[in-house]
């Protein structure tokens, strides 16, 4: 019995796969550049560090 699979879905899968890889790389580059423009590594360090005051300038619970 001959192989009766359709080549179109296989071709579509290849096109989507090969298109998605450059799109993810492009997204990562744009995301990095916008992050640098927004505040760079200083913004990341502030997001990951323990806050010493709240948004009103009050000392943290452990600092009182």
C-alpha positions in Angstrom: 0.0 0.0 0.0 1.5 3.4 -1.0 2.2 6.1 1.6 -0.8 8.4 1.5 0.2 11.2 3.8 -0.4 14.7 2.5 2.8 16.8 2.1 0.9 20.1 2.7 0.7 19.9 6.5 4.3 18.8 6.7 5.3 21.9 4.6 3.1 24.2 6.7 4.8 22.9 9.9 8.2 23.5 8.5 7.3 27.1 7.4 5.8 27.9 10.8 8.8 26.4 12.6 11.4 28.3 10.5 9.4 31.5 10.8 9.0 31.2 14.6 12.7 31.0 15.4 13.6 34.4 13.8 10.5 35.9 15.4 11.5 34.8 18.9 15.0 36.1 18.4 13.7 39.4 17.1 11.3 39.6 20.1 14.2 39.0 22.5 16.3 41.7 20.9 13.5 44.3 20.9 12.6 43.4 24.5 16.2 43.8 25.6 16.5 47.2 23.9 13.3 48.5 25.4 14.4 47.3 28.8 17.7 49.2 28.5 15.8 52.3 27.4 13.4 52.0 30.4 16.1 51.7 33.0 18.6 49.1 32.2 20.4 47.1 34.9 19.5 49.6 37.5 15.8 48.9 37.0 16.5 45.1 37.3 18.5 45.5 40.4 15.8 47.6 42.0 13.2 45.0 41.1 15.2 42.2 42.6 16.4 44.0 45.7 14.7 44.1 49.1 12.9 47.4 49.5 14.0 49.7 52.3 11.0 52.0 52.1 7.5 51.7 50.7 6.2 54.0 47.9 5.3 56.7 50.6 8.8 56.8 52.0 8.0 54.9 55.2 10.6 52.6 56.6 10.0 48.8 56.1 8.5 46.7 58.9 11.9 45.1 59.7 13.7 48.5 59.8 11.5 50.2 62.5 
